[in-house]
Amino acid sequence: MYKKGMHGTVVFSLLLFVVPVTGCFARQSAKSPVHERYNGFNPGQSWYDDRGEVINAHGGGLLYSGNTYYWFGERRGRQGTSGVNVYSSQDLYNWKYEALALQTDSANEASDIATGCVMERPKVIYNAKTGKYVMWFHLELKGKGYSAARAGVAVSDRVTGPYKFVGSFRPNGNMSRDMTLFVDDDGAAWQVYSSKENYDLRIVRLTDDYLQPTTEDKLLFSAHREAPALFKYRQAYYLITSGCTGWAPNKATVHKATSLTGPWTKMDHNPMTGAGADSTFGAQSTYIQPVAGKSDAFIFMADKWNPHDLRDSRYLWLPLHMRDEQPVVEFIPAWDLNQFAKNNPYEKEGYQLVWADEFNRDGQPDAGKWRYEEGFVRNEEFQWYQPQNASCRNGQLTIEAKREQKANPNYTAGDKDWRKNRPAIDFTSSCMLTEGRASWLYGRFELRARIDIRNGIWPAWWTLGISKPWPANGEIDIMEYYRGKLLANIACLGNNNRPEWYSNTFNMDSLGGSTWAGKFHVWRMDWTANEIALYVDNVLLNKVRVEALTNKDGSGFNPFKQPHYMLLNLAIGGQNGGDPAQTSFPSLFEVDYVRVYQKK
């Protein structure tokens, strides 16, 4: 980030580029007259909503919409059901009761959902084409026991309802009991359901409005399974189910397929692990929720049924990790979303996680990990750095560059320092750094982020050595972008007290342009005593031998044999950033996580 392209030597490296426990949930200080806020999960314990009432949403699932999670589930009494409740949350820990989204019909005894019916396993999905929220559920008619075995459908213009009952049926004539819904990447929606007295598990594609089944209806397998919970990881689908043993818990199984319609292959391992695994920790699967803004992070949702008082059935939410392409769920009596950082994909290479920020908090980033630069800082950039432009929400850090004008508090007319001779501030942004908080010598550094590539925007993730002034302290630009180019740079002190750059640059159009930039990508640095290698999405961008990076001032000092701290910033304009005049603001630098691994 320091004055590139204006001073010093540039050395281009050669490379081929190819594009359950006692107590309640973990809590913090009280912020509500009703109950203290939760800051984690405590599986199997009573869970209270914003009113101080036990959450009543059994056999349910989640929908993520508009930066908010919505939890739909059976509203249970001691035995019967009276409809479907919906709750909302932005952190997955603290839930606000919203409404009885769908209630049984007390006015019409002829209705399929007349009071006294049974509604189970409700799931809600959003149809982007129609703008409607669609609910499916297992329906048993009043007074018919479990012989009806029908799918019920309801629809609403609002996510919290009220939902209007559309009708019920057996999909293509098949019995339909325990079920789930899944919307694939192409927008197609599917229902997975237990059929033929629960001996068969089937899947059916829904119509484009998600209100009816199509005739694309296929048997997945016959194994007497229920409680389907489906998720997608990379290019494969995984389906966790329960055996049919009434209210008694049993051993889960997992099937895998590369197509939703199969073939589905039963995996050899039990997806649950540790004590209680063979009984799914006393619970039964209901849903698997991807964590918004997180890569490969899933929550396994299950119910600990209490047949004597179904209302008091507890919820078992646990982290699901993928290990060697296999889903693994371990019982953890108390956990939070930072648990996903502990899923170490590099353990076999001898790495252990030594530092991470998953940004799993709302508000300002963790002051124990980051501090901020303030004011005009470097490269004659246009932005004024201030802490308030960095914020965390829904497990993601956002650095926001804004076009806003205010007086420069350091302005001095006629001063030769560009930081002082600007009368006004035209842009604001944030630069976060770990200096004084954490630094590292060697390791694997990883960032998952989405960057803005419009004119005048200059995002960067980089490191500086803790000793000596720049450039003698050394600089590594693991991720940097400006003026249509993605850069991977390393700098030391060169001849004549100027920076010596070891640099590789890639045209953004060659990567895919705005389509590429619209997605999250993973940047990585592997830094050892021998070399520094920089990657994006596992593609090598630059590699330089550490010995070549000794400062050229005769001191023999190598700035890459000392610890470095990291910086995250979003700059505007300046010496290299380009012209932002025609760019609309705000501009966002969105970060999923930052992690540092080191050899054991």
C-alpha positions as CSV (number, residue, x, y, z in Angstrom):
1,M,0.0,0.0,0.0
2,Y,2.9,2.4,0.3
3,K,3.5,4.5,-2.8
4,K,3.6,1.8,-5.4
5,G,4.6,2.5,-8.9
6,M,6.3,5.8,-8.1
7,H,9.5,5.0,-6.5
8,G,11.9,2.1,-6.4
9,T,12.8,-1.0,-8.2
10,V,10.2,-3.5,-9.4
11,V,11.3,-7.1,-9.8
12,F,8.8,-9.3,-11.5
13,S,8.9,-12.9,-10.4
14,L,8.3,-15.6,-13.0
15,L,5.3,-17.9,-12.6
16,L,2.7,-19.7,-14.7
17,F,-0.8,-18.3,-13.8
18,V,-3.8,-20.4,-14.4
19,V,-6.7,-18.6,-14.2
20,P,-26.2,-31.0,27.3
21,V,-25.2,-29.5,30.7
22,T,-26.9,-27.7,33.6
23,G,-27.8,-24.1,33.5
24,C,-29.1,-21.9,30.7
25,F,-27.5,-20.6,27.5
26,A,-24.2,-18.8,27.8
27,R,-25.1,-15.2,28.7
28,Q,-23.7,-11.7,29.0
29,S,-24.9,-8.7,31.0
30,A,-28.6,-8.0,31.0
31,K,-29.9,-5.7,28.3
32,S,-33.6,-6.6,28.5
33,P,-36.1,-6.3,31.4
34,V,-37.2,-9.8,30.5
35,H,-34.0,-11.8,30.3
36,E,-30.3,-11.5,29.7
37,R,-29.1,-11.7,26.1
38,Y,-27.5,-14.9,25.0
39,N,-24.0,-15.0,23.5
40,G,-23.9,-18.7,22.6
41,F,-25.7,-22.0,22.3
42,N,-26.2,-24.5,25.1
43,P,-27.8,-27.5,23.4
44,G,-30.6,-29.3,25.1
45,Q,-31.4,-26.5,27.6
46,S,-34.5,-24.3,27.9
47,W,-34.3,-21.5,25.3
48,Y,-36.2,-18.3,26.0
49,D,-37.5,-15.6,23.5
50,D,-37.5,-11.9,23.9
51,R,-40.7,-12.1,26.1
52,G,-39.0,-14.5,28.5
53,E,-41.1,-17.4,27.2
54,V,-39.7,-20.8,26.2
55,I,-39.3,-20.9,22.4
56,N,-42.1,-23.1,20.9
57,A,-40.9,-24.0,17.4
58,H,-40.5,-27.7,17.1
59,G,-39.6,-29.8,14.1
60,G,-38.8,-26.6,12.2
61,G,-36.4,-24.9,9.9
62,L,-34.8,-21.6,9.2
63,L,-35.1,-19.1,6.4
64,Y,-32.5,-16.3,6.0
65,S,-34.1,-13.2,4.4
66,G,-33.0,-9.6,4.5
67,N,-30.1,-10.1,6.9
68,T,-32.4,-11.8,9.3
69,Y,-33.0,-15.4,10.3
70,Y,-36.6,-16.6,10.6
71,W,-37.3,-19.8,12.6
72,F,-40.5,-21.6,11.8
73,G,-41.7,-24.5,13.9
74,E,-44.6,-26.5,15.4
75,R,-46.5,-24.6,18.1
76,R,-47.0,-27.5,20.6
77,G,-49.1,-28.0,23.6
78,R,-48.6,-31.0,25.8
79,Q,-49.7,-33.2,22.9
80,G,-51.5,-31.4,20.1
81,T,-50.5,-28.6,17.7
82,S,-52.2,-25.3,17.1
83,G,-50.2,-24.0,14.1
84,V,-46.8,-22.8,13.2
85,N,-44.9,-20.1,15.1
86,V,-42.2,-17.8,13.6
87,Y,-39.4,-16.1,15.4
88,S,-36.7,-13.7,14.1
89,S,-33.0,-13.2,15.0
90,Q,-29.9,-11.5,13.5
91,D,-27.4,-13.5,15.5
92,L,-29.0,-17.0,15.9
93,Y,-28.7,-16.8,19.7
94,N,-31.5,-14.3,20.6
95,W,-34.9,-14.8,19.2
96,K,-37.9,-12.4,19.0
97,Y,-41.4,-13.9,18.8
98,E,-43.0,-12.6,15.7
99,A,-46.4,-14.3,15.2
100,L,-48.4,-17.4,14.9
101,A,-47.6,-17.6,11.2
102,L,-50.2,-20.2,10.4
103,Q,-53.0,-21.2,12.8
104,T,-55.5,-24.0,12.7
105,D,-59.0,-23.2,11.5
106,S,-61.4,-23.0,14.5
107,A,-64.3,-21.7,12.4
108,N,-64.5,-24.4,9.7
109,E,-64.7,-28.1,10.8
110,A,-64.5,-29.1,7.1
111,S,-61.1,-27.5,6.6
112,D,-58.1,-29.7,6.2
113,I,-56.5,-27.6,9.0
114,A,-59.5,-27.6,11.3
115,T,-58.5,-27.3,15.0
116,G,-57.5,-30.7,16.1
117,C,-55.4,-31.5,13.0
118,V,-51.6,-32.2,13.3
119,M,-49.1,-29.9,11.6
120,E,-45.5,-31.1,11.7
121,R,-42.1,-30.3,10.1
122,P,-43.0,-26.8,8.7
123,K,-40.5,-25.3,6.3
124,V,-40.6,-22.0,4.5
125,I,-38.9,-20.9,1.3
126,Y,-39.0,-17.7,-0.7
127,N,-39.9,-17.6,-4.4
128,A,-38.0,-14.8,-6.1
129,K,-40.2,-15.0,-9.2
130,T,-43.5,-14.6,-7.5
131,G,-42.3,-12.6,-4.4
132,K,-44.2,-15.0,-2.2
133,Y,-43.1,-16.9,0.9
134,V,-44.2,-20.5,0.7
135,M,-44.7,-22.9,3.6
136,W,-44.9,-26.7,3.3
137,F,-45.7,-29.1,6.2
138,H,-46.7,-32.6,7.1
139,L,-50.5,-32.6,7.7
140,E,-52.6,-35.2,9.5
141,L,-56.4,-34.5,9.4
142,K,-58.4,-34.1,12.5
143,G,-59.6,-37.4,13.9
144,K,-57.7,-39.5,11.3
145,G,-54.7,-40.4,13.4
146,Y,-51.7,-40.6,11.1
147,S,-53.5,-42.2,8.2
148,A,-53.9,-39.0,6.0
149,A,-50.2,-38.6,5.4
150,R,-50.6,-35.4,3.4
151,A,-48.4,-32.4,2.5
152,G,-50.0,-29.0,3.4
153,V,-49.1,-25.7,1.6
154,A,-49.6,-22.1,2.7
155,V,-48.5,-18.8,1.2
156,S,-47.8,-15.2,2.4
157,D,-46.6,-11.9,1.0
158,R,-44.7,-11.3,4.2
159,V,-42.1,-13.6,5.8
160,T,-43.8,-13.5,9.2
161,G,-47.2,-14.0,7.7
162,P,-50.1,-14.5,8.2
163,Y,-49.9,-17.4,5.9
164,K,-53.0,-18.4,3.9
165,F,-53.7,-22.1,3.6
166,V,-53.7,-23.2,0.0
167,G,-54.6,-26.9,0.3
168,S,-53.2,-30.4,1.0
169,F,-52.6,-33.5,-1.0
170,R,-50.5,-36.6,-1.4
171,P,-47.7,-35.7,-3.9
172,N,-48.4,-37.7,-7.0
173,G,-50.5,-40.0,-4.9
174,N,-47.7,-40.9,-2.4
175,M,-48.0,-40.7,1.3
176,S,-46.2,-37.7,2.7
177,R,-45.0,-37.5,6.3
178,D,-41.7,-36.2,7.7
179,M,-40.4,-33.7,5.1
180,T,-38.1,-30.9,4.3
181,L,-37.7,-28.3,1.5
182,F,-34.5,-27.4,-0.4
183,V,-33.9,-24.7,-3.0
184,D,-31.0,-25.4,-5.2
185,D,-28.6,-22.9,-6.8
186,D,-30.7,-22.7,-9.9
187,G,-33.8,-21.6,-8.0
188,A,-35.5,-25.0,-8.4
189,A,-37.3,-26.1,-5.2
190,W,-37.7,-29.7,-4.0
191,Q,-39.5,-31.6,-1.3
192,V,-37.9,-34.6,0.4
193,Y,-40.5,-36.7,2.1
194,S,-41.1,-40.0,3.9
195,S,-43.6,-42.2,2.1
196,K,-45.1,-45.7,2.0
197,E,-45.5,-45.8,5.8
198,N,-42.1,-44.3,6.2
199,Y,-40.3,-47.2,4.4
200,D,-39.5,-45.0,1.3
201,L,-37.8,-41.7,1.1
202,R,-38.7,-39.7,-2.0
203,I,-37.9,-36.4,-3.6
204,V,-40.2,-34.3,-5.9
205,R,-39.5,-31.1,-7.8
206,L,-42.0,-28.3,-7.1
207,T,-43.7,-26.2,-9.7
208,D,-42.2,-22.8,-10.5
209,D,-44.5,-21.1,-8.0
210,Y,-43.5,-23.7,-5.4
211,L,-47.2,-24.4,-4.6
212,Q,-47.6,-27.9,-6.2
213,P,-45.5,-31.0,-6.9
214,T,-44.5,-31.7,-10.5
215,T,-44.4,-35.3,-11.8
216,E,-40.6,-35.3,-11.4
217,D,-40.9,-37.5,-8.4
218,K,-38.3,-40.1,-7.5
219,L,-37.6,-42.8,-4.9
220,L,-34.3,-42.0,-3.2
221,F,-34.0,-45.2,-1.2
222,S,-36.1,-47.7,0.9
223,A,-34.6,-47.9,4.3
224,H,-37.4,-47.0,6.8
225,R,-36.1,-43.5,7.5
226,E,-37.6,-40.2,8.5
227,A,-36.7,-36.7,9.7
228,P,-34.7,-35.7,6.5
229,A,-32.2,-32.8,6.7
230,L,-30.6,-31.9,3.5
231,F,-27.6,-29.6,2.6
232,K,-25.2,-28.9,-0.2
233,Y,-21.4,-28.8,0.2
234,R,-19.4,-27.8,-2.8
235,Q,-20.9,-29.9,-5.6
236,A,-22.4,-32.7,-3.5
237,Y,-25.6,-33.1,-1.6
238,Y,-25.8,-34.7,1.8
239,L,-29.0,-36.1,3.5
240,I,-29.0,-36.9,7.2
241,T,-32.0,-39.0,8.4
242,S,-33.3,-40.8,11.4
243,G,-34.6,-44.3,11.9
244,C,-38.3,-44.9,12.6
245,T,-38.4,-45.7,16.3
246,G,-41.3,-43.6,17.5
247,W,-40.3,-41.0,20.0
248,A,-37.1,-42.9,21.0
249,P,-33.8,-41.5,19.6
250,N,-31.7,-43.7,17.3
251,K,-28.6,-43.7,15.2
252,A,-28.5,-41.2,12.3
253,T,-27.3,-42.1,8.8
254,V,-26.0,-39.9,6.0
255,H,-26.4,-40.4,2.2
256,K,-24.5,-38.5,-0.5
257,A,-25.3,-37.8,-4.1
258,T,-24.0,-35.5,-6.9
259,S,-27.6,-35.0,-8.1
260,L,-30.7,-34.4,-6.1
261,T,-32.5,-37.2,-7.9
262,G,-29.7,-39.6,-7.2
263,P,-28.2,-42.1,-7.1
264,W,-27.8,-41.7,-3.4
265,T,-25.1,-43.7,-1.7
266,K,-25.1,-44.4,2.1
267,M,-21.9,-43.3,3.6
268,D,-20.1,-45.7,5.9
269,H,-19.7,-43.4,8.9
270,N,-22.1,-42.2,11.6
271,P,-22.3,-38.4,11.0
272,M,-22.5,-38.0,14.8
273,T,-19.3,-38.6,16.8
274,G,-18.4,-38.9,20.5
275,A,-20.4,-40.0,23.5
276,G,-24.1,-40.4,22.6
277,A,-23.5,-40.5,18.9
278,D,-25.5,-43.8,18.4
279,S,-28.6,-42.1,19.7
280,T,-28.0,-38.7,18.0
281,F,-27.3,-37.3,21.4
282,G,-30.9,-38.2,22.4
283,A,-32.4,-36.1,19.6
284,Q,-33.7,-36.3,16.0
285,S,-32.7,-34.3,13.0
286,T,-35.0,-31.6,11.6
287,Y,-32.9,-29.2,9.5
288,I,-29.4,-28.1,8.5
289,Q,-28.8,-24.4,8.2
290,P,-25.9,-22.8,6.4
291,V,-24.5,-19.8,8.3
292,A,-25.0,-16.7,6.3
293,G,-21.8,-15.0,5.2
294,K,-19.7,-18.0,6.2
295,S,-18.0,-20.5,4.0
296,D,-18.7,-24.2,4.7
297,A,-20.3,-23.4,8.0
298,F,-23.5,-25.4,8.9
299,I,-25.7,-25.8,12.0
300,F,-27.2,-29.3,12.6
301,M,-30.7,-28.7,14.1
302,A,-32.4,-31.5,16.0
303,D,-35.2,-31.9,18.5
304,K,-35.0,-33.8,21.9
305,W,-38.6,-35.0,22.0
306,N,-40.4,-35.2,25.3
307,P,-43.5,-37.3,24.4
308,H,-45.0,-36.6,27.9
309,D,-45.0,-32.9,27.2
310,L,-44.2,-32.0,23.6
311,R,-44.1,-28.3,24.4
312,D,-41.1,-28.9,26.6
313,S,-39.1,-30.8,23.9
314,R,-35.7,-29.2,23.7
315,Y,-33.6,-28.0,20.8
316,L,-30.2,-29.4,20.0
317,W,-28.2,-27.1,17.7
318,L,-24.6,-28.2,17.0
319,P,-21.9,-27.2,14.6
320,L,-21.5,-29.5,11.5
321,H,-18.0,-29.7,10.1
322,M,-16.9,-31.2,6.9
323,R,-13.8,-33.4,7.3
324,D,-12.5,-35.2,4.3
325,E,-15.8,-34.6,2.5
326,Q,-17.7,-36.2,5.4
327,P,-20.2,-34.4,7.6
328,V,-19.2,-34.6,11.3
329,V,-21.4,-33.5,14.2
330,E,-19.9,-33.6,17.8
331,F,-21.9,-32.7,20.9
332,I,-20.6,-29.5,22.5
333,P,-22.3,-28.5,25.7
334,A,-21.7,-24.7,25.1
335,W,-20.5,-23.1,21.9
336,D,-20.8,-20.1,19.7
337,L,-20.2,-19.4,16.0
338,N,-16.4,-18.9,16.5
339,Q,-16.5,-22.7,16.7
340,F,-16.3,-22.8,12.9
341,A,-12.8,-21.3,12.9
342,K,-11.7,-24.4,14.8
343,N,-12.5,-26.6,11.9
344,N,-8.9,-26.8,10.7
345,P,-8.7,-27.9,7.0
346,Y,-4.9,-27.9,7.2
347,E,-4.3,-30.2,10.2
348,K,-2.9,-32.9,8.0
349,E,-0.2,-30.5,6.8
350,G,0.8,-29.9,10.4
351,Y,-0.9,-26.5,10.8
352,Q,-2.8,-25.4,13.9
353,L,-5.0,-22.3,14.1
354,V,-3.3,-19.7,16.3
355,W,-5.4,-16.6,15.6
356,A,-8.7,-15.8,13.9
357,D,-11.5,-13.3,13.6
358,E,-14.8,-14.7,12.4
359,F,-16.5,-11.4,13.1
360,N,-19.3,-13.1,14.9
361,R,-20.5,-10.1,16.8
362,D,-22.7,-7.2,15.9
363,G,-21.2,-3.7,16.1
364,Q,-17.6,-2.7,16.2
365,P,-14.9,-5.3,15.5
366,D,-13.1,-6.8,18.5
367,A,-10.9,-4.1,20.1
368,G,-8.7,-6.8,21.6
369,K,-7.7,-7.8,18.1
370,W,-7.8,-4.6,16.0
371,R,-7.0,-0.9,16.3
372,Y,-7.5,1.8,13.7
373,E,-5.6,4.3,11.7
374,E,-7.2,7.7,11.8
375,G,-7.0,10.7,9.5
376,F,-5.2,11.1,6.2
377,V,-2.4,8.5,6.3
378,R,-0.6,7.6,3.1
379,N,-0.3,7.7,-0.7
380,E,-2.2,11.0,-0.9
381,E,-5.4,8.9,-0.8
382,F,-8.7,10.7,-0.7
383,Q,-10.3,9.0,2.3
384,W,-10.2,10.1,6.0
385,Y,-9.8,7.0,8.1
386,Q,-12.1,6.6,11.1
387,P,-13.2,3.6,13.2
388,Q,-16.9,4.0,12.7
389,N,-16.7,2.9,9.0
390,A,-15.9,-0.7,10.1
391,S,-18.7,-2.8,11.5
392,C,-19.7,-6.4,12.0
393,R,-23.1,-7.9,11.3
394,N,-24.3,-11.5,10.7
395,G,-20.9,-13.0,10.9
396,Q,-19.3,-10.6,8.5
397,L,-17.0,-7.5,8.6
398,T,-17.9,-4.6,6.4
399,I,-15.5,-1.7,5.7
400,E,-17.6,1.0,4.2
401,A,-16.2,3.8,2.1
402,K,-18.5,6.8,2.0
403,R,-18.7,10.0,0.1
404,E,-19.3,12.6,2.8
405,Q,-17.9,16.0,3.3
406,K,-16.7,17.6,6.5
407,A,-13.9,19.9,7.6
408,N,-10.4,18.7,8.0
409,P,-9.6,19.2,11.7
410,N,-5.8,19.4,10.8
411,Y,-6.2,21.9,8.0
412,T,-3.4,24.6,7.8
413,A,-3.5,26.9,4.8
414,G,-0.4,26.7,2.7
415,D,1.1,23.8,4.6
416,K,3.4,21.6,2.4
417,D,2.0,18.4,4.0
418,W,-0.9,17.1,1.9
419,R,-2.5,15.8,5.1
420,K,-2.8,19.4,6.3
421,N,-3.4,21.5,3.2
422,R,-6.7,19.9,2.3
423,P,-9.4,22.1,3.8
424,A,-12.1,19.4,3.5
425,I,-12.7,15.7,3.9
426,D,-14.6,14.3,0.9
427,F,-14.5,10.5,1.7
428,T,-14.3,8.4,4.8
429,S,-13.3,4.8,5.3
430,S,-11.5,2.5,7.8
431,C,-8.1,0.9,8.1
432,M,-7.9,-1.8,10.7
433,L,-4.6,-3.2,11.9
434,T,-3.3,-5.8,14.5
435,E,-0.2,-3.7,15.4
436,G,0.3,-3.9,19.1
437,R,-2.3,-6.6,19.4
438,A,-0.9,-9.5,17.4
439,S,2.0,-10.3,15.0
440,W,3.4,-13.5,13.5
441,L,6.6,-14.9,12.2
442,Y,5.8,-17.4,9.4
443,G,2.5,-19.3,8.9
444,R,-0.5,-19.6,6.6
445,F,-2.6,-16.5,6.5
446,E,-6.1,-16.8,5.0
447,L,-8.8,-14.2,4.2
448,R,-12.2,-14.8,2.6
449,A,-13.6,-11.6,1.2
450,R,-15.5,-9.8,-1.6
451,I,-14.0,-6.7,-3.1
452,D,-15.3,-3.7,-5.1
453,I,-13.5,-3.3,-8.4
454,R,-15.1,0.0,-9.6
455,N,-13.1,3.1,-10.5
456,G,-11.2,4.7,-7.7
457,I,-11.6,1.8,-5.2
458,W,-8.4,0.4,-3.6
459,P,-9.0,-2.5,-1.1
460,A,-6.0,-4.3,0.4
461,W,-5.0,-6.9,2.9
462,W,-1.3,-6.6,3.7
463,T,1.4,-7.0,6.4
464,L,4.2,-4.8,7.7
465,G,7.2,-5.8,9.8
466,I,7.3,-4.7,13.4
467,S,10.8,-3.3,13.3
468,K,12.3,-0.5,11.2
469,P,10.6,2.2,9.1
470,W,9.1,1.5,5.8
471,P,10.3,0.0,3.5
472,A,13.1,-1.5,5.6
473,N,10.5,-3.2,7.7
474,G,9.1,-5.2,4.7
475,E,5.7,-5.3,3.2
476,I,3.5,-8.1,1.8
477,D,0.4,-7.3,-0.2
478,I,-1.5,-10.6,0.0
479,M,-4.5,-8.9,-1.6
480,E,-4.6,-5.6,-3.3
481,Y,-6.7,-4.2,-6.1
482,Y,-6.8,-0.9,-8.0
483,R,-7.4,0.4,-11.6
484,G,-8.5,-3.0,-13.0
485,K,-5.6,-5.0,-11.6
486,L,-5.2,-7.6,-8.9
487,L,-1.8,-7.4,-7.4
488,A,0.4,-9.8,-5.3
489,N,3.5,-7.8,-4.1
490,I,6.4,-8.1,-1.7
491,A,8.8,-5.3,-0.9
492,C,12.0,-4.8,0.9
493,L,14.6,-1.9,1.0
494,G,16.4,-1.7,-2.3
495,N,19.3,0.4,-3.5
496,N,19.4,4.1,-2.9
497,N,17.1,3.8,0.1
498,R,14.1,3.0,-2.2
499,P,11.7,0.1,-2.1
500,E,12.4,-2.9,-4.2
501,W,9.2,-4.6,-5.4
502,Y,8.8,-8.2,-6.3
503,S,5.4,-7.9,-8.0
504,N,2.9,-9.7,-10.1
505,T,-0.2,-8.1,-11.6
506,F,-3.2,-9.7,-13.2
507,N,-5.8,-8.0,-15.3
508,M,-9.3,-8.3,-13.7
509,D,-10.9,-9.0,-17.0
510,S,-8.8,-12.2,-17.3
511,L,-10.2,-13.4,-14.0
512,G,-13.8,-12.8,-15.0
513,G,-14.3,-9.1,-14.3
514,S,-17.4,-8.0,-12.4
515,T,-18.8,-11.5,-12.3
516,W,-15.7,-12.7,-10.5
517,A,-15.7,-9.7,-8.2
518,G,-19.3,-10.3,-7.3
519,K,-18.3,-13.5,-5.4
520,F,-16.3,-14.2,-2.3
521,H,-12.8,-15.4,-2.8
522,V,-10.1,-16.9,-0.6
523,W,-6.7,-15.2,-0.5
524,R,-3.8,-17.0,1.2
525,M,-0.2,-16.5,2.0
526,D,2.2,-19.4,2.9
527,W,5.2,-17.8,4.6
528,T,8.1,-20.0,5.7
529,A,11.8,-19.4,6.4
530,N,12.5,-20.2,2.8
531,E,9.8,-18.5,0.7
532,I,6.7,-16.5,0.6
533,A,3.9,-17.7,-1.7
534,L,0.7,-15.8,-2.4
535,Y,-2.6,-17.3,-3.7
536,V,-6.2,-16.6,-4.6
537,D,-8.6,-19.5,-4.7
538,N,-5.6,-21.9,-4.5
539,V,-4.1,-20.4,-7.7
540,L,-0.5,-19.2,-7.2
541,L,0.0,-15.5,-7.9
542,N,3.6,-14.9,-6.7
543,K,6.4,-16.8,-5.0
544,V,9.7,-15.2,-3.8
545,R,12.6,-16.7,-1.9
546,V,13.1,-15.1,1.5
547,E,16.9,-14.8,1.0
548,A,16.3,-12.6,-2.0
549,L,14.4,-10.1,0.3
550,T,17.4,-9.0,2.4
551,N,17.6,-5.2,2.6
552,K,20.1,-3.7,0.1
553,D,21.6,-1.2,2.6
554,G,24.4,-3.4,3.7
555,S,22.9,-4.1,7.1
556,G,22.2,-7.8,6.3
557,F,18.8,-7.3,7.9
558,N,16.0,-9.4,6.3
559,P,12.6,-7.9,7.2
560,F,10.9,-11.2,6.5
561,K,12.7,-13.0,9.3
562,Q,10.8,-10.8,11.8
563,P,7.2,-10.9,12.9
564,H,4.6,-8.9,10.8
565,Y,1.3,-7.5,11.8
566,M,-1.6,-7.3,9.3
567,L,-3.8,-4.4,7.9
568,L,-7.2,-4.4,6.3
569,N,-8.3,-1.2,4.6
570,L,-10.4,0.3,1.8
571,A,-8.7,3.3,0.3
572,I,-10.1,5.7,-2.3
573,G,-8.1,7.4,-5.1
574,G,-4.7,8.8,-4.3
575,Q,-1.5,8.0,-6.1
576,N,-2.6,4.6,-7.4
577,G,-6.3,4.1,-6.7
578,G,-7.7,5.9,-9.7
579,D,-10.5,8.4,-10.1
580,P,-13.7,7.8,-8.1
581,A,-15.6,10.8,-9.6
582,Q,-18.1,8.6,-11.5
583,T,-18.4,5.9,-8.9
584,S,-21.5,5.7,-6.7
585,F,-21.0,5.3,-2.9
586,P,-20.9,3.6,-0.5
587,S,-18.3,1.1,-1.5
588,L,-18.0,-2.1,0.5
589,F,-15.1,-4.4,1.4
590,E,-16.8,-7.4,2.9
591,V,-14.8,-9.9,4.9
592,D,-16.0,-13.4,6.0
593,Y,-13.0,-14.2,8.2
594,V,-9.3,-13.8,8.7
595,R,-7.3,-16.8,10.0
596,V,-3.7,-17.4,10.9
597,Y,-2.3,-21.0,11.1
598,Q,1.2,-22.0,12.1
599,K,3.2,-25.2,12.1
600,K,2.9,-27.2,15.3
